[in-house]
Amino acid sequence: MAAQQYFLALDLKDDPALIAEYKVYHQNVWPEIIDSIKNSGITCLDIYCVANRLFMVIEANENFSFEAKAAADAASEVVQKWETLMWKYQQAMPGAKPGEKWVFLEKIFTLPQ
């Protein structure tokens, strides 16, 4: 079975110093966070940045679900500490629901074969 792919976006606060700090944290992500990502069934996760906008690309195995990941994250004190710390740098995307961080990108084009 092919990997599942997901594409999401999130904004950072538009402050060059905060953006720089955020990037430093992502050069040294806590090992527990890496483990929580891998243990959820995510096999590849990349984050790209342009200005203050982030784009995340996830590849996951067939066992992955966002619901299970959210439940595991909610039960993890370390993940909650990381998420609280990251919110210092992040802000909701325009149109995001209350409490929503990363939002799914809408696919609008595929190159015809």
N, C-alpha and C positions, 0 to 999 in steps of 0.2 A: 504494500500500500504506500502511495506517495505521502510525503510529509504534508501536514496541514500548514498553510501559511496565513499569517495575520499581519496587517499593517495598521499602525496606530500613530497618533500625533498628540503632542502636549506642548504647551508653551512654558518657557522660563520667564521669570521676571526680567524685564528689559533693563538690566543693570550689568554692565560689562564685568564688574568685580564679582558679582554673584554667579554669572555665567562661567567665569574662569574657575571659581571654587567648585562649582558643580562638575565641571570637566575633570578637575583633579580627583574628586571623589570617585569618578567613573574610571579613573586609571588604577584605582586601588579599592575596588568593590569588596566589601567584607566577605570573607569566605562563607559565612552562614547564608548570605544572600545568594551567592553563586550556587550553593548546595540546594537552596529552596527552589531556585529556577530549574536546575537540572532534575531534581527529584519530582517536579511537577510533570515532566514529560517534554519540556522544551529542550530541543537539541541544538538550536542556534538562535541567538538573540543579538541583534545589532542595533545600535542607536546612532542616528545621524543628526547633525545640528547645522542649521542655517540661521544666522542672526539669533533670535531667541526662540525659534521653533525647533522642536525635536520630532524626529520620525523614528519609530521602532519597527523593526522587521523581526518577526518570530517565525521559526519553523519548529513544529512540534510533532511528536509521534501520535499514533491513533488513540492513545490512552489519555491524552491531554484534554482538560476542560478548564475554562476560565472559572467556572463555579467551584471546582475542586481546588484550584490554585488559590482563589479568594478565601476559601474556608481554611486552608492550611496557613495562609498568610495571617489571617485574623487570629489564629491560635498560636502564632509564633511571636514571642516578646521581642526577639531580635529584629524580625522583619518589621514589626510595628515601630520600633525605634528608628530603623532606617527610613521608613516611609514618612515618619514625622520629621526627621532631619531633612529629607529631600523636599518636603513641602515648603521649607524655607526658601527654596530656589524656584519652585514651580508655581504656576498659576493656571487656573482653569482656562480651557480653550473657549473662544466665543461660541455660544450655543450649547455648552456642556451642561448636563443636568447637575443639580446640587450634589456636591460630594464626588463628582466624577472627575477623574484625573485624565488618564489616557483615553482617547476616543478613537473609534475605528474610522479608517479612511474609506471613502466610497470609491470603488473601482469604476472608472468612467471610460476606459479605453484598453483594448488589447490589440496588439499588432496582428492583423490577419495573416494566416499562413499562406 
